[in-house]
Amino acid sequence: MKQMTAGLLALAALAGAACSDHSKMPTGTSYSAASLSAASAARGGARQGFGFNGTVSGFPTGEVFLTGGGSFDAATASNVVPSETDVKSGGGFRCVAAIAQGPLNRCAAGEGVRWDTAQLLASTNFKCTGADAAKPAATGPGTVVLLADFYRAGDGNDESFTAQMIVSDTDLAPDIAGNQTLWVQGVGCGDAVVHFNR
């Protein structure tokens, strides 16, 4: 009887951990891939964690460096903006070369501090260059489509730009030379170092 009671208590503890509210995780904290993987496993694998760093370009002007990561539940993604979605992600960004088109227009070389996520998107169409044919991408295993806010130093907590971005652990555009695993709207694609836990 004691073993049965102990077993039931252990199951109750596991159920409580699986149902814990991830929204109580503190913001502005860095999480390792291992901790994100453990958190995902505790919630039955609904969440994916990801991390990346890389540079994107391809449109007539501009180049952007991005780094960061976070976690999300793909089942909550929505293309209706604004919508409440289950995503916690952000990181650093810098305009390496000045941008004169798209949502990041007027970001000068050397500007940029950080980015964070406004919403988890279900899907988007993207182009790696201005002349490129539009291609689809969808949030799912190994790919996240985000609507992100980008901040420059002088703008404080007010976002300087809002643009879509994609992070993927597989090539988004096999018709283009190299691996295109990172995209920023109006800037282009790039080969980033990307890790997803699934």
Backbone bond lengths (Angstrom), bond angles and torsions (degrees), N, CA, C in turn:
res aa  C-N    CA-C-N  psi(-1)  N-CA   C-N-CA  omega(-1)  CA-C   N-CA-C  phi
1 M - - - 1.454 - - 1.524 111.10 -
2 K 1.390 116.45 -40.65 1.453 120.74 179.35 1.528 110.25 -61.60
3 Q 1.356 117.17 -40.51 1.472 120.45 179.60 1.522 110.50 -64.67
4 M 1.335 117.49 -40.37 1.457 121.36 179.69 1.530 110.63 -64.04
5 T 1.345 116.80 -43.11 1.468 121.33 178.83 1.516 110.42 -63.57
6 A 1.335 116.19 -43.94 1.466 120.64 178.91 1.520 110.40 -61.74
7 G 1.332 116.29 -40.64 1.469 120.64 179.01 1.511 111.71 -64.02
8 L 1.342 117.43 -43.02 1.468 121.39 178.78 1.520 111.48 -64.76
9 L 1.339 116.62 -38.89 1.469 119.78 177.73 1.524 110.77 -64.61
10 A 1.318 116.59 -40.03 1.471 120.68 178.60 1.523 110.54 -63.79
11 L 1.354 116.96 -42.43 1.462 120.54 177.91 1.523 111.10 -63.83
12 A 1.328 117.44 -39.51 1.461 120.92 178.61 1.519 110.61 -63.79
13 A 1.325 116.64 -40.22 1.466 120.62 178.56 1.526 110.88 -63.70
14 L 1.344 116.49 -42.32 1.466 120.51 177.99 1.519 110.93 -64.56
15 A 1.307 117.91 -41.68 1.468 121.24 179.05 1.520 110.19 -62.68
16 G 1.320 116.96 -40.31 1.461 120.40 178.15 1.514 111.34 -63.32
17 A 1.326 116.87 -40.58 1.468 120.47 178.59 1.512 110.32 -66.08
18 A 1.329 117.09 -39.23 1.465 120.70 -178.56 1.518 111.23 -68.02
19 C 1.312 117.76 -28.20 1.464 120.79 -178.00 1.521 112.03 -97.47
20 S 1.342 117.79 6.97 1.459 119.19 -177.79 1.513 110.55 -61.62
21 D 1.313 116.92 150.30 1.452 122.70 -175.15 1.514 109.57 -86.87
22 H 1.352 116.57 107.93 1.461 121.08 -179.20 1.520 112.16 -65.86
23 S 1.328 117.29 -19.22 1.459 119.39 -178.30 1.530 111.68 -69.22
24 K 1.337 117.28 -10.33 1.457 120.48 178.36 1.526 111.69 -86.48
25 M 1.360 116.95 -0.67 1.449 119.25 176.21 1.522 107.55 -66.96
26 P 1.345 119.25 136.18 1.451 120.52 -177.76 1.522 111.11 -65.53
27 T 1.338 116.37 142.70 1.459 120.04 177.54 1.521 108.61 -82.77
28 G 1.334 115.86 160.35 1.451 120.91 178.60 1.513 112.84 75.75
29 T 1.332 118.72 12.11 1.454 122.83 -179.98 1.513 109.63 -104.68
30 S 1.321 116.38 143.03 1.461 121.05 177.26 1.517 109.01 -88.40
31 Y 1.319 116.60 135.20 1.459 121.69 179.15 1.519 108.84 -118.99
32 S 1.321 116.26 134.32 1.457 119.79 177.04 1.521 109.78 -76.22
33 A 1.350 116.35 160.55 1.460 120.89 177.51 1.527 110.38 -58.00
34 A 1.341 116.59 -36.54 1.464 120.52 -178.62 1.530 110.82 -66.31
35 S 1.361 116.63 -42.73 1.460 118.52 -179.50 1.522 111.24 -69.27
36 L 1.349 117.05 -36.22 1.461 119.99 176.76 1.519 110.48 -65.92
37 S 1.334 116.46 -39.58 1.461 120.75 179.16 1.525 110.36 -64.06
38 A 1.345 116.68 -42.11 1.463 120.35 179.47 1.523 110.49 -65.54
39 A 1.351 116.86 -41.03 1.464 120.35 178.82 1.523 110.44 -63.77
40 S 1.340 116.69 -40.03 1.464 120.81 178.82 1.523 110.72 -64.36
41 A 1.323 116.77 -43.21 1.463 120.69 -179.97 1.520 110.41 -63.75
42 A 1.345 116.95 -38.16 1.454 120.71 -179.07 1.527 111.47 -65.77
43 R 1.324 117.12 -25.83 1.457 120.78 179.68 1.517 111.79 -100.31
44 G 1.298 117.79 21.31 1.453 120.77 175.56 1.516 113.78 79.03
45 G 1.346 117.52 16.45 1.458 120.75 174.46 1.518 114.22 81.39
46 A 1.356 119.18 10.78 1.466 120.84 -179.12 1.523 111.52 -69.61
47 R 1.314 117.59 -31.26 1.459 121.32 -177.81 1.519 111.21 -93.12
48 Q 1.348 114.75 148.78 1.456 121.68 170.87 1.520 107.85 -117.41
49 G 1.308 115.88 140.88 1.452 121.18 172.99 1.524 108.66 -105.29
50 F 1.328 116.54 150.40 1.460 119.82 178.13 1.518 110.48 -149.39
51 G 1.315 115.40 156.75 1.458 123.12 175.39 1.512 108.69 -148.33
52 F 1.331 117.68 151.49 1.463 120.41 -176.94 1.522 110.99 -163.11
53 N 1.326 115.58 162.14 1.460 122.47 163.60 1.514 108.40 -155.62
54 G 1.335 116.13 140.28 1.453 120.51 -178.47 1.512 112.05 178.50
55 T 1.322 115.16 178.25 1.458 122.97 -177.81 1.516 109.39 -123.70
56 V 1.337 116.56 140.84 1.462 121.47 178.72 1.523 110.46 -122.83
57 S 1.343 115.00 148.20 1.465 122.47 175.39 1.526 106.81 -163.33
58 G 1.338 116.76 -175.00 1.463 119.94 177.70 1.510 113.13 135.43
59 F 1.333 117.27 -29.16 1.456 120.37 176.78 1.534 108.89 -80.17
60 P 1.327 118.45 171.38 1.467 119.40 -173.43 1.531 114.80 -52.55
61 T 1.331 117.83 -37.53 1.462 119.46 178.54 1.517 109.65 -133.05
62 G 1.320 114.74 155.46 1.449 121.03 169.65 1.507 116.83 96.90
63 E 1.314 112.92 152.55 1.461 123.27 174.60 1.518 106.74 -152.57
64 V 1.329 116.71 136.89 1.461 121.48 -176.60 1.520 109.68 -128.50
65 F 1.335 116.30 135.18 1.461 122.91 171.70 1.523 107.87 -101.16
66 L 1.334 116.79 133.33 1.460 123.00 179.15 1.513 110.40 -132.29
67 T 1.314 115.64 145.98 1.456 121.75 171.91 1.516 107.67 -145.39
68 G 1.318 117.40 154.81 1.465 119.38 177.35 1.504 112.69 151.68
69 G 1.329 115.10 -155.91 1.454 120.84 -178.90 1.516 110.33 162.85
70 G 1.321 115.15 -168.18 1.453 121.09 -179.31 1.508 111.33 160.15
71 S 1.333 115.81 -149.30 1.464 120.50 178.88 1.529 108.88 -150.02
72 F 1.344 115.64 158.09 1.458 120.88 -176.99 1.520 110.33 -157.61
73 D 1.337 114.47 160.66 1.458 122.17 173.27 1.526 106.55 -114.12
74 A 1.331 116.92 107.87 1.467 122.08 -175.04 1.521 112.79 -58.61
75 A 1.327 117.77 -27.86 1.467 121.01 -178.11 1.524 112.37 -65.34
76 T 1.340 118.30 -17.39 1.467 121.28 -178.18 1.525 112.84 -96.60
77 A 1.329 118.84 -3.16 1.467 122.22 -176.11 1.523 111.39 -61.62
78 S 1.337 115.86 143.82 1.459 120.52 -179.11 1.522 110.21 -149.24
79 N 1.341 115.89 140.32 1.463 120.75 174.47 1.521 112.16 -92.25
80 V 1.333 117.55 1.39 1.458 121.26 174.00 1.528 107.12 -84.25
81 V 1.330 116.50 114.11 1.465 121.19 -176.20 1.529 108.76 -109.81
82 P 1.331 119.90 127.74 1.465 125.19 -1.25 1.531 111.79 -87.64
83 S 1.317 115.41 150.13 1.463 123.43 172.46 1.516 107.81 -141.92
84 E 1.319 116.34 152.13 1.458 119.89 175.96 1.520 108.67 -83.18
85 T 1.322 116.51 122.00 1.458 121.74 179.64 1.523 109.23 -128.29
86 D 1.314 116.20 161.01 1.463 121.88 -175.84 1.519 109.85 -95.99
87 V 1.331 116.22 90.74 1.463 121.98 -179.13 1.519 108.96 -150.30
88 K 1.313 116.15 138.32 1.464 123.68 173.94 1.516 106.20 -133.68
89 S 1.323 117.49 106.38 1.458 119.22 179.50 1.506 110.91 -157.00
90 G 1.320 115.57 159.51 1.455 122.32 179.34 1.513 109.94 174.66
91 G 1.318 115.54 -178.39 1.453 120.06 -179.90 1.515 110.96 169.40
92 G 1.323 115.68 -155.35 1.457 121.51 -177.95 1.518 111.53 -106.12
93 F 1.329 116.13 154.34 1.460 120.41 174.76 1.518 109.87 -148.98
94 R 1.336 115.32 152.80 1.456 121.50 178.02 1.516 108.97 -150.65
95 C 1.311 116.64 134.02 1.463 120.67 172.55 1.526 107.83 -79.30
96 V 1.327 116.53 111.05 1.466 122.09 -178.83 1.529 109.85 -75.81
97 A 1.338 116.07 -38.42 1.465 122.93 175.38 1.523 107.61 -131.48
98 A 1.336 116.81 146.40 1.469 122.05 -175.43 1.525 111.81 -59.13
99 I 1.339 115.74 142.85 1.461 122.70 -178.17 1.532 108.29 -110.51
100 A 1.338 115.87 131.84 1.470 120.73 -177.46 1.519 112.26 -124.57
101 Q 1.341 117.94 24.19 1.461 121.48 175.72 1.529 109.11 -155.65
102 G 1.332 115.00 164.50 1.461 120.79 174.23 1.519 113.53 72.88
103 P 1.334 116.06 -171.05 1.464 121.33 -176.14 1.533 114.61 -62.83
104 L 1.341 118.13 -26.52 1.466 120.69 179.76 1.527 111.89 -94.83
105 N 1.334 117.08 16.90 1.465 122.53 178.26 1.531 109.96 -52.15
106 R 1.311 116.74 136.14 1.466 125.64 179.41 1.527 112.98 80.94
107 C 1.320 118.34 12.98 1.468 119.87 170.72 1.525 106.57 -83.20
108 A 1.324 116.66 113.09 1.467 121.72 -175.69 1.527 110.76 -83.50
109 A 1.324 115.64 157.95 1.467 121.01 177.73 1.521 109.76 -56.16
110 G 1.326 116.18 130.51 1.459 121.75 -179.99 1.512 114.21 92.20
111 E 1.339 118.56 -13.52 1.463 120.76 178.97 1.523 110.70 -82.30
112 G 1.329 115.59 158.10 1.461 121.26 176.63 1.508 111.40 116.75
113 V 1.324 115.28 137.60 1.462 121.27 -179.26 1.523 110.32 -126.92
114 R 1.345 116.64 -56.79 1.464 119.31 -172.86 1.521 110.43 -151.40
115 W 1.337 114.36 167.34 1.465 121.55 173.21 1.524 107.79 -136.63
116 D 1.335 115.55 154.30 1.455 120.26 170.16 1.525 108.63 -144.64
117 T 1.303 116.23 169.23 1.459 120.48 -172.60 1.520 111.88 -92.46
118 A 1.341 115.56 128.47 1.454 121.66 173.99 1.530 110.32 -85.70
119 Q 1.364 116.75 -36.76 1.466 120.26 -177.60 1.526 110.46 -164.44
120 L 1.327 115.54 147.57 1.456 123.03 171.55 1.524 107.94 -85.70
121 L 1.338 117.94 119.18 1.457 122.34 -178.93 1.522 110.74 -95.54
122 A 1.318 116.70 146.77 1.464 121.25 178.53 1.519 111.21 -72.76
123 S 1.340 117.10 -37.70 1.465 120.79 -177.39 1.516 110.02 -166.33
124 T 1.321 115.96 168.42 1.456 122.22 172.89 1.517 108.85 -160.01
125 N 1.314 116.85 164.99 1.459 122.69 168.32 1.516 106.86 -103.57
126 F 1.318 116.79 142.03 1.462 119.98 -175.74 1.517 110.93 -137.90
127 K 1.324 115.23 158.81 1.458 123.16 174.41 1.519 108.62 -130.33
128 C 1.335 116.36 137.66 1.461 119.95 177.44 1.531 111.81 -84.62
129 T 1.330 117.16 -25.47 1.460 122.85 175.61 1.521 107.65 -137.21
130 G 1.335 116.24 167.68 1.451 119.73 178.75 1.511 113.06 -62.32
131 A 1.342 116.90 -31.72 1.464 121.83 -177.63 1.531 113.09 -91.11
132 D 1.315 116.76 -5.78 1.462 122.80 -176.80 1.532 110.92 -67.73
133 A 1.339 116.48 146.96 1.474 120.82 172.45 1.529 108.88 -74.30
134 A 1.329 116.95 141.53 1.463 120.79 179.84 1.521 110.79 -64.23
135 K 1.332 115.77 137.73 1.463 122.89 -179.70 1.523 108.29 -124.73
136 P 1.334 118.08 148.70 1.471 119.95 178.64 1.529 112.00 -90.10
137 A 1.324 115.91 150.00 1.469 122.36 171.18 1.521 107.08 -142.27
138 A 1.333 116.80 143.45 1.462 121.23 -177.98 1.525 110.46 -133.02
139 T 1.318 115.84 144.46 1.459 121.61 175.34 1.527 108.84 -67.11
140 G 1.319 116.24 131.04 1.451 122.10 -179.60 1.514 109.30 179.61
141 P 1.329 118.47 -161.57 1.458 120.65 -179.92 1.530 111.40 -57.63
142 G 1.317 116.42 117.11 1.465 121.25 175.99 1.511 115.33 81.51
143 T 1.315 119.34 5.48 1.474 121.98 178.36 1.518 109.46 -143.62
144 V 1.339 116.00 134.96 1.459 120.52 175.63 1.527 109.10 -131.41
145 V 1.338 115.26 131.96 1.464 123.02 177.32 1.521 106.66 -109.81
146 L 1.328 116.33 123.78 1.458 121.19 -173.76 1.519 111.85 -125.21
147 L 1.308 116.17 148.77 1.457 122.63 163.23 1.521 104.10 -101.51
148 A 1.339 116.66 117.22 1.461 120.71 -170.50 1.521 112.08 -121.05
149 D 1.326 115.68 148.10 1.457 122.98 172.32 1.524 108.60 -100.03
150 F 1.327 116.17 135.70 1.459 123.09 -179.18 1.526 108.85 -116.30
151 Y 1.333 116.77 138.72 1.456 121.93 -173.10 1.532 111.24 -123.27
152 R 1.346 115.24 134.51 1.465 121.64 170.97 1.528 108.22 -99.84
153 A 1.319 116.68 159.93 1.467 121.73 -173.99 1.526 112.56 -57.20
154 G 1.320 118.73 -43.00 1.459 120.87 -174.55 1.517 114.97 -75.63
155 D 1.329 117.99 -9.33 1.462 120.87 -174.15 1.526 113.67 -96.83
156 G 1.311 117.65 0.38 1.464 122.27 177.10 1.513 112.70 57.10
157 N 1.342 116.43 -128.04 1.467 121.55 -178.35 1.519 113.40 -89.96
158 D 1.331 117.43 2.35 1.461 121.58 175.94 1.521 108.77 -90.79
159 E 1.337 116.28 124.13 1.461 118.69 -177.98 1.527 110.62 -61.36
160 S 1.334 115.80 139.57 1.458 122.44 178.32 1.519 110.78 -84.01
161 F 1.336 116.22 -35.94 1.462 122.79 -177.54 1.525 108.80 -145.56
162 T 1.323 116.48 154.15 1.464 122.36 170.84 1.519 107.18 -129.91
163 A 1.330 116.90 127.58 1.460 121.47 -177.64 1.523 109.80 -150.64
164 Q 1.320 115.78 159.48 1.460 120.92 174.69 1.524 109.70 -82.21
165 M 1.317 115.49 151.20 1.467 120.90 173.46 1.524 109.39 -145.69
166 I 1.331 115.31 156.05 1.469 121.99 178.15 1.516 107.87 -130.06
167 V 1.331 116.06 136.12 1.462 122.93 170.78 1.520 106.36 -122.85
168 S 1.347 117.04 131.17 1.471 120.74 -177.37 1.523 109.99 -142.89
169 D 1.331 116.01 146.74 1.467 118.23 175.52 1.526 112.18 -92.25
170 T 1.344 117.01 4.78 1.468 121.33 173.04 1.525 108.64 -127.78
171 D 1.323 116.70 162.28 1.453 122.98 -176.94 1.530 110.80 -63.97
172 L 1.325 116.64 120.34 1.470 121.96 179.82 1.524 112.37 -76.15
173 A 1.343 117.22 -24.68 1.469 121.47 -173.83 1.525 110.19 -138.83
174 P 1.350 117.27 78.40 1.469 120.30 -177.70 1.531 113.76 -61.48
175 D 1.341 117.23 -18.06 1.465 120.53 -179.81 1.532 112.13 -78.62
176 I 1.329 117.60 -5.94 1.468 122.18 178.93 1.523 108.06 -110.12
177 A 1.326 116.20 139.95 1.470 121.06 -179.12 1.524 111.19 -58.20
178 G 1.321 116.91 141.50 1.458 122.32 -179.29 1.517 111.00 84.97
179 N 1.314 116.13 -178.82 1.461 122.39 177.76 1.514 109.49 -101.22
180 Q 1.309 116.58 121.37 1.464 122.08 178.80 1.533 107.50 -101.70
181 T 1.327 116.56 97.75 1.461 120.99 -174.78 1.533 113.37 -113.73
182 L 1.335 116.23 0.17 1.458 121.32 179.92 1.526 108.09 -141.28
183 W 1.335 117.11 137.73 1.461 121.72 -179.98 1.516 109.78 -141.15
184 V 1.345 115.74 140.54 1.459 122.40 172.26 1.521 107.54 -127.92
185 Q 1.314 116.36 129.60 1.460 123.40 -177.22 1.530 111.64 -55.00
186 G 1.331 115.72 126.43 1.453 121.41 177.07 1.512 114.90 79.28
187 V 1.344 117.92 -0.46 1.471 121.26 178.51 1.523 110.05 -115.84
188 G 1.342 118.05 -47.80 1.457 120.94 177.28 1.511 112.68 135.28
189 C 1.331 114.91 -159.83 1.465 122.98 -175.14 1.518 110.74 -117.07
190 G 1.322 115.54 169.30 1.451 120.65 176.25 1.507 111.57 -164.82
191 D 1.322 114.48 165.24 1.468 122.97 178.87 1.519 107.78 -94.01
192 A 1.327 117.10 99.74 1.459 122.32 -177.83 1.524 110.33 -100.94
193 V 1.319 115.72 158.84 1.457 121.83 168.65 1.523 105.28 -81.89
194 V 1.334 117.54 116.50 1.467 122.18 -173.09 1.526 109.39 -128.43
195 H 1.322 116.21 139.02 1.470 121.46 173.52 1.523 109.41 -135.56
196 F 1.317 117.14 128.50 1.458 123.79 171.81 1.520 108.73 -117.44
197 N 1.326 117.88 143.08 1.460 119.75 167.58 1.516 106.75 -104.28
198 R 1.333 116.24 131.93 1.473 120.54 -177.72 1.512 109.40 -132.33
